[in-house]
C-alpha cells in the first residue's frame, strides 16, 4: 500500500464514520500521512483526528478511536496504534515476494497507477505552466503523464507555442499558451539545456532532459546514443529487452513464468525495488519530478541485469519451478521498466 493509497483508505474511514453518524464533520478533501513522529510507531502516522476534533465537538483521542475501529482489519493494514493526544500510527502488511511478482504481472505496465476516485469534477486538477524552451516542455509533459497515472487531471501550458520541430521530435504538446493562467498550480522551470537536444531524437533527447534533477544542467551529447554500459538509458532499455528475450526463449523451451520462491538472495533486492515502485511514482507526481522515476529505472535495471543469466536452464537442466519463478521475477522487472519508460514518453523496445 502506497502513502497515497493509505491516505485514501483513511479518508474512506472518515467518510464511513460520518455516514454512520459517529462524526458530525465535513469530510476533508485529503488526509496527510507521513513517518511517525516521536513516541509513534509503525510505518505511517496521521494527525487527522486532531484536525477533526474541534468541528466534531469531541476529544481528539475519541475521534482517533472511532477511526481506528474502521481501519483495523482493512486489507493491507496490520495494526493501528494510538499515541499522544490522538495520532493514528499505522503498520502495513508486508507483501510476500511471490504475491508481489504476481501483482506486477497482473497489473502490467499500470502497476503503481492509481484508479481515480469519483467523477472528473472530484479529481485533483493540476496546471503545469512552463517556460518556452525544450527542457521545460519535456519535463512538464512527463510530469503530467506521471500525475495522470496517480489519478490527477493534469494539463500543460506554456508561455508561447512550442516550435513545430519540438513537437515533431520530442513529442511535446500544450493545451494553452500565453501568460500564466489564473488557475496556475505549478511553475515548471528547470535549468535549460546547454545545447539542442533534437539531433538526439525523441528517446535519447527526452532522456537527456529528464534524467538530471531540474536544478542540474543536462548534458546534451552523443553519450546518450551509445549502446554501452556507460549509458544509463541503454542499460534500462537493454534490461527490458533482455527480459522479453528470456520470455521468448522460455516459450521455445516449453515453459512460462509462474511466481514463486526465488534464490539466490540477491533477488531480494529486486523484490524491494519492485515493491518501492508505487512509492516512487507517488513521489515523482507529488514533487513534479520525473527525474525521480528515471533514476529509479536505472536502479531497477542495474539490479536485474546480473540476475538474468540465472533465469533459463543450463546445459542438460530441465525447466523447473525455480526457473519459472525466476522468469516471473525477470518479467515483473521488465514490466516496471516498460511502464516507467512509457510514463517518461520513451519507447521500450522488445528487441535491442
DRENBA-233769 format. One line per 3 residues: number of its first residue (from 1); their letters; for each residue x, y, z of C-alpha. Coordinates in steps of 0.25 Angstrom, whole numbers. Example, Ala and Ser with C-alpha at 12.3 -4.5 7.8 and 13.67 -1.06 7.14 Angstrom:
1 = AS = 49,-18,31; 55,-4,29 .
***
This chain:
1 = XXX = 0,0,0; 6,13,-4; 5,26,4 .
4 = XXX = -6,31,-6; -14,19,-5; -13,19,10 .
7 = XXX = -18,34,10; -30,29,2; -32,18,12 .
10 = XXX = -32,27,24; -41,37,16; -51,25,14 .
13 = XXX = -51,22,29; -55,37,32; -66,36,21 .
16 = XXX = -72,24,27; -71,30,41; -79,42,36 .
19 = XXX = -89,33,29; -91,25,42; -93,37,50 .
22 = XXX = -81,35,59; -75,48,54; -82,61,50 .
25 = XXX = -72,68,41; -69,71,27; -61,60,20 .
28 = XXX = -47,67,17; -42,66,2; -30,58,6 .
31 = XXX = -23,52,18; -8,55,20; 0,43,25 .
34 = XXX = 15,42,28; 26,36,36; 22,34,51 .
37 = XXX = 27,45,60; 34,44,74; 26,34,82 .
40 = XXX = 20,28,70; 22,14,63; 18,6,51 .
43 = XXX = 20,10,36; 12,23,35; 4,33,44 .
46 = XXX = -6,43,42; -12,54,51; -26,54,44 .
49 = XXX = -33,52,58; -27,65,63; -31,72,51 .
52 = XXX = -46,67,52; -47,68,67; -51,83,68 .
55 = XXX = -62,82,57; -67,69,63; -68,74,77 .
58 = XXX = -61,62,82; -47,60,88; -36,56,78 .
61 = XXX = -34,43,85; -48,39,84; -48,43,69 .
64 = XXX = -36,34,67; -43,23,74; -54,24,64 .
67 = XXX = -45,24,52; -36,12,58; -49,3,59 .
70 = XXX = -51,6,44; -36,4,40; -34,-9,48 .
73 = XXX = -35,-21,39; -35,-13,26; -27,-21,15 .
76 = XXX = -13,-17,15; -13,-11,29; -7,-20,40 .
79 = XXX = -9,-11,52; -13,3,57; -8,9,70 .
82 = XXX = -12,22,76; -1,31,82; 0,45,88 .
85 = XXX = -13,53,88; -19,45,77; -9,41,66 .
88 = XXX = -12,29,58; 0,20,56; -2,10,44 .
91 = XXX = 6,-3,41; 5,-9,28; 5,-24,24 .
94 = XXX = 18,-28,16; 14,-34,3; 21,-47,0 .
97 = XXX = 31,-47,-11; 23,-57,-20; 10,-49,-17 .
100 = XXX = 17,-36,-21; 22,-42,-34; 8,-47,-37 .
103 = XXX = 2,-33,-35; 12,-27,-44; 9,-37,-55 .
106 = XXX = -6,-35,-53; -5,-20,-54; 5,-20,-65 .
109 = XXX = 10,-6,-69; 0,0,-60; 6,-5,-47 .
112 = XXX = 7,6,-38; -4,14,-44; -16,19,-36 .
115 = XXX = -30,18,-42; -37,31,-40; -48,32,-30 .
118 = XXX = -61,39,-33; -64,47,-45; -56,57,-53 .
121 = XXX = -61,68,-44; -56,62,-32; -42,59,-37 .
124 = XXX = -29,67,-33; -26,77,-44; -12,82,-47 .
127 = XXX = -8,92,-57; 7,91,-61; 12,104,-67 .
130 = XXX = 26,104,-73; 36,114,-79; 38,113,-94 .
133 = XXX = 50,104,-96; 50,89,-99; 54,84,-86 .
136 = XXX = 43,91,-79; 33,86,-88; 38,71,-87 .
139 = XXX = 39,72,-72; 25,77,-71; 20,67,-81 .
142 = XXX = 26,55,-73; 21,61,-60; 7,62,-66 .
145 = XXX = 8,47,-70; 12,43,-56; 1,52,-50 .
148 = XXX = -9,45,-58; -4,31,-54; -7,36,-40 .
151 = XXX = -22,40,-43; -20,55,-45; -25,63,-57 .
154 = XXX = -12,69,-62; -11,79,-73; 1,87,-78 .
157 = XXX = 2,101,-83; 14,109,-88; 18,124,-89 .
160 = XXX = 18,122,-104; 14,111,-115; 25,100,-116 .
163 = XXX = 33,101,-128; 28,91,-138; 41,83,-138 .
166 = XXX = 40,81,-123; 26,75,-125; 31,66,-136 .
169 = XXX = 43,61,-130; 41,61,-115; 26,59,-115 .
172 = XXX = 23,71,-106; 9,78,-107; 2,88,-99 .
175 = XXX = -13,91,-96; -11,106,-94; -1,117,-98 .
178 = XXX = 2,131,-93; 2,137,-79; 2,130,-66 .
181 = XXX = -12,125,-65; -21,129,-53; -22,114,-48 .
184 = XXX = -7,112,-48; -3,101,-38; 11,98,-42 .
187 = XXX = 22,106,-50; 32,97,-57; 45,104,-60 .
190 = XXX = 57,94,-60; 71,99,-64; 71,100,-79 .
193 = XXX = 79,90,-87; 92,96,-92; 90,91,-106 .
196 = XXX = 80,86,-116; 74,72,-112; 67,70,-125 .
199 = XXX = 79,63,-132; 78,52,-121; 64,48,-126 .
202 = XXX = 52,46,-117; 56,35,-108; 70,40,-105 .
205 = XXX = 66,54,-105; 55,53,-95; 64,44,-86 .
208 = XXX = 76,54,-87; 66,65,-82; 58,57,-71 .
211 = XXX = 69,49,-64; 76,60,-57; 69,67,-46 .
214 = XXX = 62,80,-50; 73,89,-43; 84,81,-51 .
217 = XXX = 89,85,-65; 87,73,-74; 98,68,-83 .
220 = XXX = 94,68,-98; 103,59,-106; 105,46,-113 .
223 = XXX = 107,39,-100; 92,37,-99; 93,29,-112 .
226 = XXX = 104,19,-110; 100,5,-107; 109,3,-95 .
229 = XXX = 108,1,-80; 113,15,-78; 99,20,-84 .
232 = XXX = 88,19,-73; 77,19,-84; 84,8,-91 .
235 = XXX = 84,-1,-78; 70,2,-75; 65,-2,-89 .
238 = XXX = 75,-13,-91; 70,-19,-77; 55,-18,-82 .
241 = XXX = 59,-25,-96; 66,-36,-89; 54,-39,-80 .
244 = XXX = 46,-40,-93; 56,-49,-100; 56,-58,-88 .
247 = XXX = 41,-60,-89; 42,-63,-103; 53,-73,-101 .
250 = XXX = 46,-80,-89; 34,-81,-98; 43,-89,-108 .
253 = XXX = 47,-98,-97; 33,-101,-93; 31,-93,-80 .
256 = XXX = 25,-80,-75; 26,-70,-63; 20,-75,-50 .
259 = XXX = 22,-66,-38; 29,-74,-26; 41,-74,-17 .
262 = XXX = 54,-69,-23; 68,-71,-20; 79,-66,-19 .
265 = XXX = 78,-56,-8; 82,-44,-17; 68,-45,-24 .
268 = XXX = 62,-39,-11; 68,-26,-15; 59,-27,-28 .
271 = XXX = 47,-30,-20; 50,-18,-11; 51,-9,-23 .
274 = XXX = 38,-14,-29; 31,-12,-16; 36,2,-16 .
277 = XXX = 31,6,-30; 17,11,-26; 24,20,-15 .
280 = XXX = 34,25,-26; 22,29,-35; 15,36,-24 .
283 = XXX = 27,44,-20; 30,47,-35; 16,52,-36 .
286 = XXX = 15,60,-23; 28,67,-26; 26,68,-41 .
289 = XXX = 40,62,-43; 41,51,-54; 56,50,-51 .
292 = XXX = 52,42,-39; 45,32,-48; 57,32,-57 .
295 = XXX = 67,29,-47; 58,18,-41; 58,11,-54 .
298 = XXX = 73,11,-55; 74,5,-41; 64,-6,-45 .
301 = XXX = 72,-9,-58; 85,-9,-50; 79,-19,-40 .
304 = XXX = 72,-28,-50; 83,-30,-61; 93,-38,-52 .
307 = XXX = 81,-47,-49; 77,-50,-63; 87,-61,-67 .
310 = XXX = 81,-70,-56; 67,-70,-61; 68,-81,-72 .
313 = XXX = 72,-95,-70; 87,-98,-73; 93,-110,-80 .
316 = XXX = 84,-122,-78; 75,-116,-68; 60,-117,-70 .
319 = XXX = 51,-106,-67; 47,-106,-52; 38,-98,-42 .
322 = XXX = 51,-90,-39; 53,-86,-54; 38,-82,-55 .
325 = XXX = 39,-73,-42; 52,-67,-47; 45,-64,-61 .
328 = XXX = 33,-58,-54; 42,-48,-46; 50,-44,-58 .
331 = XXX = 37,-42,-66; 32,-33,-54; 45,-25,-54 .
334 = XXX = 43,-23,-69; 29,-19,-67; 33,-8,-57 .
337 = XXX = 44,-3,-67; 34,-3,-79; 23,5,-71 .
340 = XXX = 33,15,-65; 39,18,-79; 25,20,-85 .
343 = XXX = 22,30,-74; 34,37,-78; 30,37,-92 .
346 = XXX = 41,28,-97; 40,15,-105; 43,2,-98 .
349 = XXX = 46,-8,-110; 45,-23,-109; 58,-24,-117 .
352 = X = 70,-16,-116 .
***
